[in-house]
Amino acid sequence: MTLAKAQSTVDHWINTVGIRYYDELTNTAILMEETGEVARLMARMYGEQSFKRPEDAASAPAQLADEMADVLFVLICLANQTGVDLEDALKKNLEKKTKRDSERHRNNPKLKDHS
């Protein structure tokens, strides 16, 4: 699915199943909440924190995928509400990063030491 198709699909869902968009400030707060849920799982799956119950670790990959999808959904809602074309924005952002960082990362010894 392209980003343009994702934006169209989310818009259709919001206007049929979801009734209407939450306002932009509410969606921003929801985005922060969903991002925190991704962070909580990442801290337990890849960081030093542990799951409260060992059986929670087994379902963590599926939960992480679902939480990431929640982040993407709300971000798409905000893009739709504010008139941002995510495909165009991502393309321009990658061009900016390529121009700005092409030598910076290549010459970063910290990146070469990672195993």
C-alpha positions as CSV (number, residue, x, y, z in Angstrom):
1,M,0.0,0.0,0.0
2,T,1.4,3.4,-0.9
3,L,1.3,6.3,1.5
4,A,-1.2,8.0,-0.7
5,K,-3.5,4.9,-0.7
6,A,-3.0,4.7,3.1
7,Q,-4.1,8.3,3.5
8,S,-7.2,7.7,1.3
9,T,-8.0,4.4,3.1
10,V,-7.8,6.0,6.6
11,D,-9.9,9.0,5.4
12,H,-12.6,6.7,4.1
13,W,-12.5,4.7,7.4
14,I,-12.7,7.8,9.5
15,N,-15.7,9.2,7.5
16,T,-17.6,5.9,7.5
17,V,-16.8,3.8,10.6
18,G,-15.2,6.5,12.7
19,I,-17.9,9.1,12.0
20,R,-15.4,12.0,12.0
21,Y,-11.8,13.0,12.8
22,Y,-10.9,13.9,16.4
23,D,-9.6,17.4,16.5
24,E,-5.9,17.9,15.7
25,L,-4.9,18.5,19.4
26,T,-6.7,15.3,20.5
27,N,-5.0,13.3,17.7
28,T,-1.7,14.8,18.8
29,A,-2.2,13.6,22.3
30,I,-3.3,10.2,21.0
31,L,-0.1,10.0,18.9
32,M,2.0,10.6,22.0
33,E,0.0,8.0,23.9
34,E,0.5,5.4,21.1
35,T,4.2,6.3,20.8
36,G,4.6,5.7,24.5
37,E,3.1,2.2,24.1
38,V,5.7,1.5,21.4
39,A,8.4,2.7,23.7
40,R,7.2,0.5,26.6
41,L,7.4,-2.6,24.4
42,M,10.8,-1.6,23.0
43,A,12.2,-1.1,26.5
44,R,11.1,-4.6,27.4
45,M,11.9,-6.4,24.2
46,Y,15.3,-4.7,23.5
47,G,16.2,-2.8,26.6
48,E,16.9,-3.7,30.2
49,Q,13.3,-3.7,31.4
50,S,11.5,-7.1,31.8
51,F,7.9,-8.1,31.3
52,K,5.8,-8.3,34.5
53,R,4.7,-11.8,33.4
54,P,6.9,-14.1,31.4
55,E,4.0,-15.1,29.1
56,D,3.7,-11.4,28.0
57,A,7.0,-11.8,26.1
58,A,5.5,-14.3,23.7
59,S,2.8,-11.9,22.5
60,A,5.2,-8.9,22.4
61,P,6.1,-9.0,18.7
62,A,2.4,-9.0,17.7
63,Q,1.7,-6.2,20.2
64,L,4.6,-4.2,18.9
65,A,3.3,-4.5,15.3
66,D,-0.2,-3.4,16.4
67,E,1.1,-0.4,18.4
68,M,3.3,0.7,15.5
69,A,0.2,0.5,13.3
70,D,-1.7,2.6,15.8
71,V,1.1,5.2,15.6
72,L,1.0,5.2,11.8
73,F,-2.9,5.4,11.8
74,V,-2.9,8.5,14.0
75,L,0.0,10.1,12.1
76,I,-2.0,9.6,8.9
77,C,-5.1,11.1,10.5
78,L,-3.0,14.2,11.4
79,A,-1.6,14.4,7.9
80,N,-5.0,14.2,6.4
81,Q,-6.3,16.9,8.8
82,T,-3.5,19.3,8.1
83,G,-3.2,18.7,4.3
84,V,0.2,17.0,4.4
85,D,0.9,14.6,1.5
86,L,3.0,12.0,3.3
87,E,4.5,10.6,0.1
88,D,5.8,14.0,-1.0
89,A,6.9,14.9,2.6
90,L,8.8,11.6,3.0
91,K,10.5,12.0,-0.4
92,K,11.6,15.6,0.4
93,N,12.7,14.5,3.9
94,L,14.9,11.7,2.5
95,E,16.4,14.1,0.0
96,K,17.2,16.6,2.8
97,K,18.8,13.8,4.9
98,T,20.8,12.5,2.0
99,K,22.2,16.0,1.2
100,R,22.9,16.9,4.8
101,D,24.1,13.5,6.1
102,S,25.8,11.8,3.2
103,E,29.3,12.2,4.6
104,R,28.4,12.6,8.3
105,H,27.3,9.0,8.9
106,R,30.0,7.5,6.6
107,N,32.7,9.2,8.7
108,N,31.2,8.4,12.1
109,P,33.5,5.8,13.8
110,K,30.7,5.0,16.3
111,L,28.7,3.5,13.5
112,K,31.6,1.3,12.3
113,D,32.1,-0.2,15.7
114,H,28.6,-1.6,16.0
115,S,28.4,-5.4,15.8
